[in-house]
Amino acid sequence: MTIHENLARIKLPAEPALVAAAVGGDRVALERLLLAHYDPLARRIGEKLPPRLRATLAAEDILQLTFLQAFRDIGQFELRADATFGNWLARIAENRLHDAIKAHDCTKHGGDLQRVQDGAGSDGSVLSLWDWIAAADTSPGSIVAREEALQALQVALASLPSDQGMAIRLQVLEGKSLAETATALGRTSDAIRGLVHRGKEQLLAAMGRASKWLKSQ
């Protein structure tokens, strides 16, 4: 059963109520909306991702950029009968994919395109982050749960304050040293330790919330 089907079975509050709460600043409501739309949005991006980009770009990269923008811009979403949250999210995703395609085409004669850096959302990156915050459970019975957990982790990563998210991306996902991360962000090493620690706590809290929403009934 997919994450989308699980959420549907749990009888979440009606989407308009969640959207209204998210627009009003309820970030937990937005987390729930993004999880509910994860599967259809991933399929949509996957279908539109040109074959020539698949060696350097994954649908998860576009998803991460989409979620980052959703957390940043949700307050601008207009509550109208003809404007659904799903369509708004899909437009963001298509714009981010268009930007990636444009960047690829502009650089194809100047060397290989590097994987999108701001997103850091590929399967490998998310798995690295998962291994960092929790012991990996590879038992056969946990495969579906782990897949759902990785999706929830994508949403949780996008929900972090920008400084915490960047510190984690640089140090955990890109493997930079504490000193390199501090230099890149213009912070002290102690400040980076604090950002990473608080970011990890927020990721764990978000994963805990998601586990309740994803529990099959």
C-alpha positions as CSV (number, residue, x, y, z in Angstrom):
1,M,0.0,0.0,0.0
2,T,1.4,3.4,-0.9
3,I,1.8,6.4,1.4
4,H,-1.1,8.1,-0.5
5,E,-3.4,5.2,0.1
6,N,-2.5,4.9,3.8
7,L,-3.2,8.6,4.4
8,A,-6.5,8.2,2.6
9,R,-7.5,5.3,4.9
10,I,-6.7,7.3,8.0
11,K,-9.4,9.8,7.2
12,L,-7.4,13.0,7.4
13,P,-9.3,16.3,7.9
14,A,-10.8,17.5,4.6
15,E,-8.1,18.9,2.4
16,P,-9.6,22.5,2.3
17,A,-9.3,22.6,6.1
18,L,-5.7,21.5,6.0
19,V,-4.9,24.0,3.2
20,A,-6.5,26.8,5.2
21,A,-4.5,25.9,8.2
22,A,-1.3,25.6,6.1
23,V,-1.8,29.0,4.5
24,G,-2.4,30.4,8.0
25,G,1.1,29.2,9.1
26,D,0.5,25.7,10.4
27,R,3.6,23.9,9.1
28,V,2.3,20.5,10.4
29,A,-0.8,20.8,8.2
30,L,1.5,21.5,5.3
31,E,3.6,18.4,6.1
32,R,0.4,16.3,6.0
33,L,-0.6,17.8,2.7
34,L,2.8,17.2,1.1
35,L,2.8,13.6,2.3
36,A,-0.8,13.1,0.9
37,H,0.3,14.4,-2.5
38,Y,3.8,12.8,-2.6
39,D,3.0,9.7,-4.8
40,P,1.0,11.4,-7.5
41,L,3.4,14.3,-7.7
42,A,6.4,11.9,-7.9
43,R,4.7,10.0,-10.7
44,R,4.0,13.3,-12.6
45,I,7.6,14.4,-12.3
46,G,8.9,11.0,-13.3
47,E,6.7,11.0,-16.5
48,K,8.0,14.4,-17.5
49,L,11.6,13.9,-16.7
50,P,13.5,13.7,-20.1
51,P,15.6,10.6,-20.5
52,R,18.7,12.7,-21.2
53,L,18.6,14.1,-17.7
54,R,18.1,10.9,-15.8
55,A,21.8,10.2,-15.3
56,T,22.2,13.5,-13.4
57,L,18.8,14.3,-12.0
58,A,16.2,12.3,-10.2
59,A,12.5,12.9,-9.6
60,E,13.4,13.2,-5.9
61,D,15.6,16.2,-6.6
62,I,12.7,18.0,-8.1
63,L,10.4,16.9,-5.3
64,Q,12.8,18.4,-2.7
65,L,13.0,21.7,-4.5
66,T,9.2,21.7,-4.8
67,F,8.7,21.0,-1.1
68,L,11.3,23.7,-0.2
69,Q,9.3,26.3,-2.3
70,A,6.0,25.1,-0.9
71,F,7.2,25.7,2.7
72,R,8.5,29.1,1.6
73,D,5.5,30.3,-0.4
74,I,2.4,28.6,1.1
75,G,1.3,31.9,2.6
76,Q,0.8,33.2,-1.0
77,F,-1.6,30.4,-2.0
78,E,-5.0,31.8,-2.7
79,L,-8.0,29.9,-1.4
80,R,-10.4,29.7,-4.3
81,A,-12.8,27.1,-5.6
82,D,-10.9,26.8,-8.9
83,A,-7.4,26.7,-7.3
84,T,-6.6,23.3,-5.7
85,F,-3.5,22.7,-3.6
86,G,-2.6,19.8,-5.9
87,N,-2.6,22.0,-9.0
88,W,-0.5,24.7,-7.2
89,L,2.0,22.1,-6.1
90,A,2.2,20.6,-9.6
91,R,2.9,24.0,-11.1
92,I,5.8,24.5,-8.7
93,A,7.2,21.1,-9.6
94,E,6.9,21.7,-13.4
95,N,8.6,25.1,-13.0
96,R,11.4,23.5,-11.1
97,L,11.7,20.8,-13.7
98,H,11.7,23.4,-16.4
99,D,14.6,25.2,-14.7
100,A,16.6,22.0,-14.4
101,I,16.0,21.2,-18.1
102,K,17.0,24.7,-19.1
103,A,20.2,24.5,-16.9
104,H,21.0,21.2,-18.5
105,D,20.6,22.5,-22.1
106,C,22.7,25.6,-21.3
107,T,25.6,23.6,-19.9
108,K,25.5,20.5,-22.2
109,H,28.4,21.9,-24.3
110,G,30.4,23.0,-21.3
111,G,30.8,19.8,-19.3
112,D,28.6,17.4,-17.4
113,L,25.7,18.7,-15.4
114,Q,26.1,18.4,-11.7
115,R,23.2,17.0,-9.7
116,V,21.0,19.7,-8.3
117,Q,22.7,21.0,-5.2
118,D,20.0,22.9,-3.4
119,G,17.7,19.9,-3.3
120,A,20.0,17.1,-2.2
121,G,17.0,14.9,-2.5
122,S,18.1,11.9,-4.5
123,D,17.5,8.4,-3.2
124,G,21.1,8.0,-2.2
125,S,21.2,11.3,-0.3
126,V,18.0,10.5,1.6
127,L,19.2,7.1,2.5
128,S,22.4,8.7,3.9
129,L,20.3,11.0,5.9
130,W,18.1,8.1,7.1
131,D,21.2,6.2,8.2
132,W,22.3,9.2,10.1
133,I,19.1,9.8,12.1
134,A,18.0,6.2,12.7
135,A,19.3,2.7,12.6
136,A,18.5,1.1,9.3
137,D,16.0,-1.8,9.6
138,T,16.5,-4.1,6.6
139,S,14.0,-6.8,7.6
140,P,11.7,-7.9,4.8
141,G,8.6,-6.8,6.7
142,S,9.8,-3.2,7.0
143,I,10.3,-2.5,3.3
144,V,7.0,-0.6,2.9
145,A,7.3,1.2,6.2
146,R,10.8,2.3,5.3
147,E,9.8,3.5,1.9
148,E,7.1,5.6,3.5
149,A,9.6,6.8,6.1
150,L,12.0,8.0,3.4
151,Q,9.2,10.0,1.8
152,A,8.3,11.5,5.1
153,L,12.0,12.4,5.6
154,Q,12.0,14.3,2.2
155,V,9.1,16.4,3.5
156,A,10.8,16.9,6.9
157,L,14.1,18.0,5.4
158,A,12.3,20.7,3.4
159,S,10.5,21.9,6.5
160,L,13.7,22.8,8.3
161,P,14.7,26.4,8.8
162,S,17.0,27.3,5.9
163,D,20.2,27.6,8.1
164,Q,19.5,24.2,9.7
165,G,18.7,22.6,6.4
166,M,21.8,23.9,4.7
167,A,24.1,22.9,7.6
168,I,22.7,19.3,7.4
169,R,23.0,19.2,3.6
170,L,26.6,20.4,3.6
171,Q,27.8,18.3,6.5
172,V,25.7,15.1,6.3
173,L,24.7,14.8,2.7
174,E,27.7,16.4,1.0
175,G,30.2,15.1,3.5
176,K,31.9,18.4,4.2
177,S,33.9,18.8,7.4
178,L,32.7,20.9,10.3
179,A,35.3,23.6,9.4
180,E,34.3,23.5,5.7
181,T,30.6,23.8,6.6
182,A,31.3,26.7,9.0
183,T,33.3,28.5,6.3
184,A,30.6,28.0,3.7
185,L,27.9,29.4,6.0
186,G,29.9,32.1,7.6
187,R,29.3,30.6,11.1
188,T,31.6,29.3,13.9
189,S,32.1,25.6,14.3
190,D,30.0,25.7,17.6
191,A,27.2,27.4,15.7
192,I,27.2,24.7,13.1
193,R,27.1,22.0,15.8
194,G,24.1,23.7,17.2
195,L,22.3,24.0,13.9
196,V,22.9,20.3,13.0
197,H,21.8,19.2,16.5
198,R,18.6,21.2,16.3
199,G,17.9,20.1,12.8
200,K,18.3,16.5,13.7
201,E,15.8,17.0,16.6
202,Q,13.3,18.6,14.3
203,L,13.7,15.8,11.7
204,L,13.1,13.2,14.4
205,A,10.0,15.1,15.6
206,A,8.6,15.3,12.1
207,M,9.2,11.6,11.5
208,G,7.4,10.9,14.7
209,R,4.4,12.9,13.6
210,A,4.4,11.2,10.2
211,S,4.6,7.7,11.7
212,K,1.2,8.4,13.4
213,W,-0.4,9.6,10.1
214,L,1.0,6.7,8.1
215,K,-0.1,4.0,10.5
216,S,-2.5,1.6,8.8
217,Q,-5.9,1.2,10.3
